[in-house]
Amino acid sequence: MWCKLWVPGAAARWCVRRLRPEWHVAPSLVAPLWCVAPSHVAHLWATQRDAHRQEIAPPRNPLGFVCTWRLKHRHRGGSGGGGSWRGGKDDISHLFIPVPVKARQDEINVGEEMAGPLKKEDILRILNRFYTNETVKELARENGLDNYLYQQTFISFRKFCLESESLPVDLHIIISDIIQGAGHIHDIYPTFLKHAQKIFPHLICMDDLYKISDLSNPPNWYTEARALNRKIIFHAGPTNSGKTYHAMERFLNAESGVYCGPLKLLASEVFNKSNSRGTPSRHVACTVEMTSVNDAFDVAVVDEIQMIRDPSRGWAWTRALLGLNAKEVHVCGESSAIGLIKELAIAAGEEVEVRRYKRLTELTVEDYALQTLDNVHPGDCIVCFSKRDIHYVTREIERRGHEVAVIYGGLPPGTKLAQAHKFNDPKHPCKILVATDAIGMGLNLSIRRIIFYSLIRPMINEKGEMEMETISVSSALQIAGRAGRYGTQWEHGYVTSMKPEDHPTLCRLLSHVPDDIEQAGLHPTADQIELFAYHLPSYTLSNLIDVFVNLCTVDSSLYFMCLMDDFKFLADLIQHIPLPLRSRYVLCCSPINKKMPFVCAMFLKFTRQLSQNEPATLDWLCHQVKWPFSTPATLLDLVHLEEVYDVFDLYLWLSYRFPDMFPEGELVRDLQRELDDLIQDGVTQIVRLLRNSDTRTSTTAAETEDTFIMDQRKKSSSRGNPSLPLTSAEDLHQETAAFPKAKFPAQYRRKSMSRGNLTERLLAQGLLSPKMLAELQREWQQQGSEDGENGDGSSSGRPRRNKPGKR
């Protein structure tokens, strides 16, 4: 209710104010309101309940009354991803985006009728005095407004006051009193704080946000698994030790089971093996991200458990380990994960039985490097860490008269299996394999010797940044262990490097034991993000993720928060499309490689179809991807077919989550099989594709790889980073290696030796791609031969003539 409050002191006066129930006001200071006139408004000093929430009487201030609406969150710290939200080392205030507040456009200005008009310059002068007042700043800090929030609130508050045709009545009267000398600058603070809570809604719900983002006890999220007395068996051992075999035997002989693997390829292998043995139909083989924690099984197998430490995908293994609704959970992986798995089991109230295995065959590190591809022998596998290396090595080996099988991550599972079968078949003339580290998991391969073409590969660090680093001990052991598989013609494996300078590093890596895994990955759930959105309704999904990750409380002795960069990339990509938050969250979990522009474009089209409630039919999909296709003629055609295959994969993934909107999954699966055959034909003739790529342009797709590289460089350049990214530098090196006979004219060769030359600037700005650079090299070589350039770059001395038709 409205009443008059007596403010004691030197400037004693009656003030008109709305009396709030939570104010503790002496009765002698209150009188009924019997008239309404311009008056003095008392300043409200904000005080806080005891920090431990004990119900004690707050101290009274000199004005005779107090208020208890001060925020309780003066300092909050969480282990792991939390940190204090005010003044701490993990300051997250910059993540909170101010909500726009519209200026008032009331035709009737009650404040002006009561206290007279106000000039804009007077209002601005008073507000500037308020902003610089040290007491006001201290009050703001005590109520959760650090320097950033205080500044943003003042900017919004000042704009509101100056652009409004009429101020709120109480604020108009307060400012009028201050101008007339009857009020104090502090009197503005309650209205200012209300404005702060309006534009920064988190100020009034921090308790709820901290509770929602509490990730300190993940086992409690899975009530069905906790209700079972689960038996966990850890099959620990190196590659080629039979650990997965024993777990799979239990899986295949059970009444029902689920296999959770890191790759679609492994799931496909288990699927085919289960069907060939006549396993009961209640068995599921899937990637670990697709695993259901609601369906009940007798036996579950979680393969490659060491992936629980992966900075991007580790959360899926944590979820499977803690949440699978199975009586027996068989975990397979490196011994380095035993300690962590035991700790997680203890937290879940369960025990772990460890079964250790030793390697079944001998593995020897050769005393020398391969040095040249002339030294390859039947049964050799050259492991590369970039697709360009694969193309170059494949071409060079086939030039030497050897047929080559090729396996890399972008190929469909069917193509990988076909290439593996060709390499494994003793009667087939193909005896050499060129592959990426994709062979490190799955694929039963008859390899005699593993040859590391390089020990450097692009990796994502803890900050989500791409770096070029030496492969880890775990990766080296995993890949090298593929040589000498038990039960094949090569039961004694060998390993070496391609370059002599890499050989000591390889020996050191293989002599070490992987470090113990100390943390398991976590990921916010859809329910948690929805609760966040309820309290912060104006925030985008990407911003909600940022706030959640920085507020969350994680037990850092066992867990870490996985990187959310890919999730946020997709969230920003579809932010402009109207969708329910739950659907938006599911879409952002899609398995998409953001480096594939065509796949990202199709993801946008799928999202628009869903938003418009229009089913994505088979005819619509075929029209979008321009089906049918022919056998690829160039390398870019092959790359495009691989992207189309990923689009079909995305459609199938969405069909499980939105079956009404993506209803033709079986027909799309048939298209995938046809496309797989085309890709197999292309990979079989990959050297021919490489030759055609030198002289022809892709007929089925735009140059998607070049487009992506140039777009990324343009973005990098626009951010003020003119340097060439590491991956781009590698691309440039590999592109040059792919054309060893191409030569720059002498004047270009001399300039290219200097750092920061025109070529690097054009590459960094996205105006020149590696493919364009290769074409320029060929043109320069041709021009040099036409102009009579000697091998050392000097002119032959003959006068130059323009040939007919040339300028």
Protein Blocks (a to p, Z undefined) as FASTA:
>chain_A
ZZddddedjkgccddddddfkbccdfklpccdfbdcdddddddddddddfklpacddddd
fkopacfkbcfblbccdehjlopfehpablcklmpccddddddfbfbdfklmmnopadfk
lmmmmmmmmmmpmklmmmmmmnopafklmmmmmmmmmmmmmmpmbdcfklmmmmmmmmno
pacfklmmmmmmmmmmmmmmmlmmmmmmmmmmmckbmmlmmmmlmmpccddddddddehk
lmmmmmmmmmmmpmbdcdddfbfklmmmmmmmmmmnopafkbccddfklpcfkbccfbdc
dehkllmmpmklmmmmmmmmmmoccfbdcddddfklmmmmmmmmmmnopacdddddddfb
dcdddfbdfkiaklgcehiacddfbfklmmmmmmmmmmnopacddddfklcfklmmmmmm
mmmmmkbmblbdcddfklmggjiaddfbdcdfbfcdcdddfkopacdddddfklmmmmmm
mgopehiablbccdddfblklmmmmmmmmmpccdddfbdcddddfklmmmmmmmmmmbcf
klmmmmmmmmpccdfklgccddfklmmmmmmmmmmpccdfklmmmmmmpccdfklmklmm
mmmmmmmmmmnopacdfklmmmmnopacdddfbfklmmmmmmmmmmmmmmmmmmmmmmml
mmmlmmmmmmmmmmmmmmmmmmmmmmmmmmmmmmmccfkbccfklmmmmmmmmmmmmnop
abccfklmmmmmmmmmmmmmbccdfklmmmmmpghiaklmmmmnopacfklmmmmmmmmm
mmmmmnopafkopaehiacdddehiZZ
